């Protein structure tokens, strides 16, 4: 299963549509999510399986109401987008070396993303990993 650490685009097209519905409408059952899809030819079981996968990825929370689950976003859209950008940066810059004279770049990265284990700073002769 894909995760934020292994992919720059975590969600597929259907997953993105379902997350958009839940971000806009709040907690919904599978049947209600399917109704928000309108005249889509997607099967109920396809929507149910996709919501379950989003739950397993940690993007949705769910509670049992009677015999059905009600799903709601576990993170807001801004947090999701932040994680996607962070994952893309980690993939694109598996290791970034900051040379003397460009420390402000490292400071900017650290201020935006906090801990950056992939960021190295070169001092005199050795690369020093940042905390």
CNS distance restraints for C-alpha pairs under 8 A (distance, minus, plus):
assign (resid   2 and name CA) (resid   6 and name CA) 6.30 0.50 0.50
assign (resid   2 and name CA) (resid   7 and name CA) 6.64 0.50 0.50
assign (resid   2 and name CA) (resid  10 and name CA) 6.57 0.50 0.50
assign (resid   3 and name CA) (resid   7 and name CA) 6.38 0.50 0.50
assign (resid   3 and name CA) (resid  10 and name CA) 6.36 0.50 0.50
assign (resid   3 and name CA) (resid  57 and name CA) 6.95 0.50 0.50
assign (resid   4 and name CA) (resid   8 and name CA) 7.03 0.50 0.50
assign (resid   4 and name CA) (resid  10 and name CA) 6.17 0.50 0.50
assign (resid   4 and name CA) (resid  83 and name CA) 6.75 0.50 0.50
assign (resid   4 and name CA) (resid  84 and name CA) 6.51 0.50 0.50
assign (resid   4 and name CA) (resid  87 and name CA) 5.50 0.50 0.50
assign (resid   5 and name CA) (resid  87 and name CA) 5.54 0.50 0.50
assign (resid   5 and name CA) (resid  90 and name CA) 7.59 0.50 0.50
assign (resid   5 and name CA) (resid  91 and name CA) 7.94 0.50 0.50
assign (resid   6 and name CA) (resid  87 and name CA) 7.29 0.50 0.50
assign (resid   6 and name CA) (resid  91 and name CA) 7.46 0.50 0.50
assign (resid   7 and name CA) (resid  87 and name CA) 6.61 0.50 0.50
assign (resid   7 and name CA) (resid  88 and name CA) 7.01 0.50 0.50
assign (resid   7 and name CA) (resid  91 and name CA) 7.40 0.50 0.50
assign (resid   8 and name CA) (resid  84 and name CA) 6.00 0.50 0.50
assign (resid   8 and name CA) (resid  85 and name CA) 7.31 0.50 0.50
assign (resid   8 and name CA) (resid  87 and name CA) 5.49 0.50 0.50
assign (resid   8 and name CA) (resid  88 and name CA) 4.33 0.50 0.50
assign (resid   8 and name CA) (resid  91 and name CA) 7.03 0.50 0.50
assign (resid   9 and name CA) (resid  84 and name CA) 6.64 0.50 0.50
assign (resid   9 and name CA) (resid  88 and name CA) 7.75 0.50 0.50
assign (resid  10 and name CA) (resid  84 and name CA) 7.09 0.50 0.50
assign (resid  11 and name CA) (resid  15 and name CA) 5.53 0.50 0.50
assign (resid  11 and name CA) (resid  16 and name CA) 5.87 0.50 0.50
assign (resid  12 and name CA) (resid  16 and name CA) 6.13 0.50 0.50
assign (resid  13 and name CA) (resid  17 and name CA) 6.35 0.50 0.50
assign (resid  14 and name CA) (resid  18 and name CA) 6.20 0.50 0.50
assign (resid  14 and name CA) (resid  50 and name CA) 7.79 0.50 0.50
assign (resid  15 and name CA) (resid  19 and name CA) 6.11 0.50 0.50
assign (resid  15 and name CA) (resid  50 and name CA) 6.60 0.50 0.50
assign (resid  15 and name CA) (resid  51 and name CA) 7.72 0.50 0.50
assign (resid  15 and name CA) (resid  54 and name CA) 7.27 0.50 0.50
assign (resid  16 and name CA) (resid  20 and name CA) 6.10 0.50 0.50
assign (resid  17 and name CA) (resid  21 and name CA) 6.33 0.50 0.50
assign (resid  18 and name CA) (resid  22 and name CA) 6.31 0.50 0.50
assign (resid  18 and name CA) (resid  33 and name CA) 7.26 0.50 0.50
assign (resid  18 and name CA) (resid  51 and name CA) 7.58 0.50 0.50
assign (resid  19 and name CA) (resid  23 and name CA) 5.98 0.50 0.50
assign (resid  19 and name CA) (resid  73 and name CA) 7.27 0.50 0.50
assign (resid  20 and name CA) (resid  24 and name CA) 6.13 0.50 0.50
assign (resid  21 and name CA) (resid  25 and name CA) 5.88 0.50 0.50
assign (resid  21 and name CA) (resid  26 and name CA) 7.86 0.50 0.50
assign (resid  21 and name CA) (resid  33 and name CA) 7.12 0.50 0.50
assign (resid  21 and name CA) (resid  36 and name CA) 7.09 0.50 0.50
assign (resid  22 and name CA) (resid  26 and name CA) 5.04 0.50 0.50
assign (resid  22 and name CA) (resid  27 and name CA) 6.55 0.50 0.50
assign (resid  22 and name CA) (resid  28 and name CA) 7.06 0.50 0.50
assign (resid  22 and name CA) (resid  33 and name CA) 7.68 0.50 0.50
assign (resid  22 and name CA) (resid  71 and name CA) 7.78 0.50 0.50
assign (resid  22 and name CA) (resid  72 and name CA) 6.10 0.50 0.50
assign (resid  22 and name CA) (resid  73 and name CA) 6.34 0.50 0.50
assign (resid  23 and name CA) (resid  72 and name CA) 7.76 0.50 0.50
assign (resid  23 and name CA) (resid  73 and name CA) 6.39 0.50 0.50
assign (resid  23 and name CA) (resid  76 and name CA) 7.03 0.50 0.50
assign (resid  23 and name CA) (resid  77 and name CA) 6.98 0.50 0.50
assign (resid  26 and name CA) (resid  72 and name CA) 5.87 0.50 0.50
assign (resid  26 and name CA) (resid  73 and name CA) 7.45 0.50 0.50
assign (resid  27 and name CA) (resid  70 and name CA) 6.10 0.50 0.50
assign (resid  27 and name CA) (resid  71 and name CA) 5.31 0.50 0.50
assign (resid  27 and name CA) (resid  72 and name CA) 4.38 0.50 0.50
assign (resid  27 and name CA) (resid  73 and name CA) 7.67 0.50 0.50
assign (resid  28 and name CA) (resid  32 and name CA) 5.65 0.50 0.50
assign (resid  28 and name CA) (resid  33 and name CA) 6.09 0.50 0.50
assign (resid  28 and name CA) (resid  70 and name CA) 5.15 0.50 0.50
assign (resid  28 and name CA) (resid  71 and name CA) 5.39 0.50 0.50
assign (resid  28 and name CA) (resid  72 and name CA) 6.64 0.50 0.50
assign (resid  29 and name CA) (resid  33 and name CA) 6.21 0.50 0.50
assign (resid  29 and name CA) (resid  68 and name CA) 6.88 0.50 0.50
assign (resid  29 and name CA) (resid  69 and name CA) 5.92 0.50 0.50
assign (resid  29 and name CA) (resid  70 and name CA) 4.29 0.50 0.50
assign (resid  29 and name CA) (resid  71 and name CA) 6.05 0.50 0.50
assign (resid  30 and name CA) (resid  34 and name CA) 6.13 0.50 0.50
assign (resid  30 and name CA) (resid  44 and name CA) 7.43 0.50 0.50
assign (resid  30 and name CA) (resid  47 and name CA) 6.70 0.50 0.50
assign (resid  30 and name CA) (resid  48 and name CA) 5.81 0.50 0.50
assign (resid  30 and name CA) (resid  51 and name CA) 7.72 0.50 0.50
assign (resid  30 and name CA) (resid  68 and name CA) 7.87 0.50 0.50
assign (resid  30 and name CA) (resid  69 and name CA) 7.30 0.50 0.50
assign (resid  30 and name CA) (resid  70 and name CA) 7.11 0.50 0.50
assign (resid  30 and name CA) (resid  71 and name CA) 7.69 0.50 0.50
assign (resid  31 and name CA) (resid  35 and name CA) 6.22 0.50 0.50
assign (resid  31 and name CA) (resid  44 and name CA) 7.19 0.50 0.50
assign (resid  32 and name CA) (resid  36 and name CA) 6.35 0.50 0.50
assign (resid  33 and name CA) (resid  37 and name CA) 6.60 0.50 0.50
assign (resid  33 and name CA) (resid  47 and name CA) 7.79 0.50 0.50
assign (resid  34 and name CA) (resid  38 and name CA) 7.20 0.50 0.50
assign (resid  34 and name CA) (resid  44 and name CA) 6.77 0.50 0.50
assign (resid  34 and name CA) (resid  47 and name CA) 6.73 0.50 0.50
assign (resid  42 and name CA) (resid  46 and name CA) 6.39 0.50 0.50
assign (resid  42 and name CA) (resid  47 and name CA) 7.07 0.50 0.50
assign (resid  43 and name CA) (resid  47 and name CA) 6.64 0.50 0.50
assign (resid  44 and name CA) (resid  48 and name CA) 6.18 0.50 0.50
assign (resid  45 and name CA) (resid  49 and name CA) 5.97 0.50 0.50
assign (resid  46 and name CA) (resid  50 and name CA) 6.11 0.50 0.50
assign (resid  47 and name CA) (resid  51 and name CA) 6.13 0.50 0.50
assign (resid  48 and name CA) (resid  52 and name CA) 6.19 0.50 0.50
assign (resid  49 and name CA) (resid  53 and name CA) 6.24 0.50 0.50
assign (resid  50 and name CA) (resid  54 and name CA) 6.28 0.50 0.50
assign (resid  51 and name CA) (resid  55 and name CA) 6.17 0.50 0.50
assign (resid  51 and name CA) (resid  60 and name CA) 7.67 0.50 0.50
assign (resid  51 and name CA) (resid  71 and name CA) 7.65 0.50 0.50
assign (resid  52 and name CA) (resid  56 and name CA) 6.24 0.50 0.50
assign (resid  53 and name CA) (resid  57 and name CA) 6.19 0.50 0.50
assign (resid  54 and name CA) (resid  58 and name CA) 6.45 0.50 0.50
assign (resid  54 and name CA) (resid  59 and name CA) 5.43 0.50 0.50
assign (resid  54 and name CA) (resid  60 and name CA) 5.75 0.50 0.50
assign (resid  55 and name CA) (resid  59 and name CA) 5.67 0.50 0.50
assign (resid  55 and name CA) (resid  60 and name CA) 4.42 0.50 0.50
assign (resid  55 and name CA) (resid  61 and name CA) 5.98 0.50 0.50
assign (resid  55 and name CA) (resid  62 and name CA) 7.28 0.50 0.50
assign (resid  56 and name CA) (resid  60 and name CA) 7.80 0.50 0.50
assign (resid  58 and name CA) (resid  74 and name CA) 6.81 0.50 0.50
assign (resid  59 and name CA) (resid  73 and name CA) 6.04 0.50 0.50
assign (resid  59 and name CA) (resid  74 and name CA) 5.15 0.50 0.50
assign (resid  59 and name CA) (resid  75 and name CA) 6.17 0.50 0.50
assign (resid  60 and name CA) (resid  71 and name CA) 6.32 0.50 0.50
assign (resid  60 and name CA) (resid  72 and name CA) 5.53 0.50 0.50
assign (resid  60 and name CA) (resid  73 and name CA) 4.43 0.50 0.50
assign (resid  60 and name CA) (resid  74 and name CA) 4.56 0.50 0.50
assign (resid  60 and name CA) (resid  75 and name CA) 7.40 0.50 0.50
assign (resid  61 and name CA) (resid  71 and name CA) 5.73 0.50 0.50
assign (resid  61 and name CA) (resid  72 and name CA) 5.40 0.50 0.50
assign (resid  61 and name CA) (resid  73 and name CA) 6.01 0.50 0.50
assign (resid  61 and name CA) (resid  74 and name CA) 5.15 0.50 0.50
assign (resid  62 and name CA) (resid  69 and name CA) 6.05 0.50 0.50
assign (resid  62 and name CA) (resid  70 and name CA) 5.38 0.50 0.50
assign (resid  62 and name CA) (resid  71 and name CA) 4.42 0.50 0.50
assign (resid  62 and name CA) (resid  72 and name CA) 6.28 0.50 0.50
assign (resid  63 and name CA) (resid  69 and name CA) 5.48 0.50 0.50
assign (resid  63 and name CA) (resid  70 and name CA) 5.40 0.50 0.50
assign (resid  63 and name CA) (resid  71 and name CA) 6.79 0.50 0.50
assign (resid  64 and name CA) (resid  68 and name CA) 5.82 0.50 0.50
assign (resid  64 and name CA) (resid  69 and name CA) 4.47 0.50 0.50
assign (resid  64 and name CA) (resid  70 and name CA) 6.28 0.50 0.50
assign (resid  65 and name CA) (resid  69 and name CA) 5.83 0.50 0.50
assign (resid  65 and name CA) (resid  70 and name CA) 6.64 0.50 0.50
assign (resid  75 and name CA) (resid  79 and name CA) 6.14 0.50 0.50
assign (resid  75 and name CA) (resid  80 and name CA) 6.54 0.50 0.50
assign (resid  76 and name CA) (resid  80 and name CA) 6.36 0.50 0.50
assign (resid  77 and name CA) (resid  81 and name CA) 6.16 0.50 0.50
assign (resid  78 and name CA) (resid  82 and name CA) 6.13 0.50 0.50
assign (resid  79 and name CA) (resid  83 and name CA) 6.24 0.50 0.50
assign (resid  80 and name CA) (resid  84 and name CA) 6.29 0.50 0.50
assign (resid  81 and name CA) (resid  85 and name CA) 6.22 0.50 0.50
assign (resid  82 and name CA) (resid  86 and name CA) 6.11 0.50 0.50
assign (resid  83 and name CA) (resid  87 and name CA) 6.02 0.50 0.50
assign (resid  84 and name CA) (resid  88 and name CA) 6.10 0.50 0.50
assign (resid  85 and name CA) (resid  89 and name CA) 6.16 0.50 0.50
assign (resid  86 and name CA) (resid  90 and name CA) 6.20 0.50 0.50
assign (resid  86 and name CA) (resid 113 and name CA) 7.49 0.50 0.50
assign (resid  87 and name CA) (resid  91 and name CA) 6.19 0.50 0.50
assign (resid  88 and name CA) (resid  92 and name CA) 5.96 0.50 0.50
assign (resid  89 and name CA) (resid  93 and name CA) 5.64 0.50 0.50
assign (resid  89 and name CA) (resid  94 and name CA) 7.93 0.50 0.50
assign (resid  90 and name CA) (resid  94 and name CA) 5.47 0.50 0.50
assign (resid  90 and name CA) (resid 118 and name CA) 7.39 0.50 0.50
assign (resid  93 and name CA) (resid 118 and name CA) 7.41 0.50 0.50
assign (resid  94 and name CA) (resid 118 and name CA) 5.99 0.50 0.50
assign (resid  95 and name CA) (resid 118 and name CA) 4.61 0.50 0.50
assign (resid  95 and name CA) (resid 119 and name CA) 5.86 0.50 0.50
assign (resid  95 and name CA) (resid 120 and name CA) 7.17 0.50 0.50
assign (resid  96 and name CA) (resid 118 and name CA) 6.17 0.50 0.50
assign (resid  96 and name CA) (resid 119 and name CA) 4.91 0.50 0.50
assign (resid  96 and name CA) (resid 120 and name CA) 6.01 0.50 0.50
assign (resid  97 and name CA) (resid 119 and name CA) 6.10 0.50 0.50
assign (resid  97 and name CA) (resid 120 and name CA) 4.74 0.50 0.50
assign (resid  97 and name CA) (resid 121 and name CA) 5.69 0.50 0.50
assign (resid  97 and name CA) (resid 122 and name CA) 6.81 0.50 0.50
assign (resid  97 and name CA) (resid 127 and name CA) 7.63 0.50 0.50
assign (resid  98 and name CA) (resid 102 and name CA) 6.25 0.50 0.50
assign (resid  98 and name CA) (resid 103 and name CA) 6.52 0.50 0.50
assign (resid  98 and name CA) (resid 105 and name CA) 7.53 0.50 0.50
assign (resid  98 and name CA) (resid 106 and name CA) 6.60 0.50 0.50
assign (resid  98 and name CA) (resid 119 and name CA) 7.42 0.50 0.50
assign (resid  98 and name CA) (resid 120 and name CA) 6.06 0.50 0.50
assign (resid  98 and name CA) (resid 121 and name CA) 4.69 0.50 0.50
assign (resid  98 and name CA) (resid 122 and name CA) 6.01 0.50 0.50
assign (resid  99 and name CA) (resid 103 and name CA) 7.15 0.50 0.50
assign (resid  99 and name CA) (resid 121 and name CA) 6.13 0.50 0.50
assign (resid  99 and name CA) (resid 122 and name CA) 5.05 0.50 0.50
assign (resid  99 and name CA) (resid 123 and name CA) 7.33 0.50 0.50
assign (resid 100 and name CA) (resid 121 and name CA) 7.72 0.50 0.50
assign (resid 100 and name CA) (resid 122 and name CA) 6.38 0.50 0.50
assign (resid 100 and name CA) (resid 123 and name CA) 6.54 0.50 0.50
assign (resid 100 and name CA) (resid 124 and name CA) 7.90 0.50 0.50
assign (resid 102 and name CA) (resid 106 and name CA) 7.32 0.50 0.50
assign (resid 103 and name CA) (resid 107 and name CA) 6.29 0.50 0.50
assign (resid 103 and name CA) (resid 121 and name CA) 7.76 0.50 0.50
assign (resid 104 and name CA) (resid 108 and name CA) 6.13 0.50 0.50
assign (resid 105 and name CA) (resid 109 and name CA) 6.32 0.50 0.50
assign (resid 106 and name CA) (resid 110 and name CA) 6.13 0.50 0.50
assign (resid 106 and name CA) (resid 119 and name CA) 7.47 0.50 0.50
assign (resid 106 and name CA) (resid 121 and name CA) 7.83 0.50 0.50
assign (resid 107 and name CA) (resid 111 and name CA) 6.03 0.50 0.50
assign (resid 108 and name CA) (resid 112 and name CA) 6.24 0.50 0.50
assign (resid 109 and name CA) (resid 113 and name CA) 6.00 0.50 0.50
assign (resid 109 and name CA) (resid 114 and name CA) 7.53 0.50 0.50
assign (resid 109 and name CA) (resid 116 and name CA) 7.73 0.50 0.50
assign (resid 110 and name CA) (resid 114 and name CA) 4.65 0.50 0.50
assign (resid 110 and name CA) (resid 115 and name CA) 6.29 0.50 0.50
assign (resid 110 and name CA) (resid 116 and name CA) 6.44 0.50 0.50
assign (resid 115 and name CA) (resid 131 and name CA) 6.48 0.50 0.50
assign (resid 116 and name CA) (resid 130 and name CA) 6.99 0.50 0.50
assign (resid 116 and name CA) (resid 131 and name CA) 7.19 0.50 0.50
assign (resid 117 and name CA) (resid 129 and name CA) 6.80 0.50 0.50
assign (resid 117 and name CA) (resid 130 and name CA) 6.36 0.50 0.50
assign (resid 117 and name CA) (resid 131 and name CA) 6.61 0.50 0.50
assign (resid 118 and name CA) (resid 129 and name CA) 7.61 0.50 0.50
assign (resid 119 and name CA) (resid 129 and name CA) 6.34 0.50 0.50
assign (resid 119 and name CA) (resid 130 and name CA) 6.32 0.50 0.50
assign (resid 120 and name CA) (resid 127 and name CA) 5.81 0.50 0.50
assign (resid 120 and name CA) (resid 128 and name CA) 5.47 0.50 0.50
assign (resid 120 and name CA) (resid 129 and name CA) 4.53 0.50 0.50
assign (resid 120 and name CA) (resid 130 and name CA) 6.04 0.50 0.50
assign (resid 121 and name CA) (resid 127 and name CA) 5.47 0.50 0.50
assign (resid 121 and name CA) (resid 128 and name CA) 5.25 0.50 0.50
assign (resid 121 and name CA) (resid 129 and name CA) 6.42 0.50 0.50
assign (resid 121 and name CA) (resid 130 and name CA) 7.07 0.50 0.50
assign (resid 122 and name CA) (resid 126 and name CA) 5.61 0.50 0.50
assign (resid 122 and name CA) (resid 127 and name CA) 4.29 0.50 0.50
assign (resid 122 and name CA) (resid 128 and name CA) 6.09 0.50 0.50
assign (resid 123 and name CA) (resid 127 and name CA) 6.40 0.50 0.50
assign (resid 123 and name CA) (resid 128 and name CA) 7.14 0.50 0.50
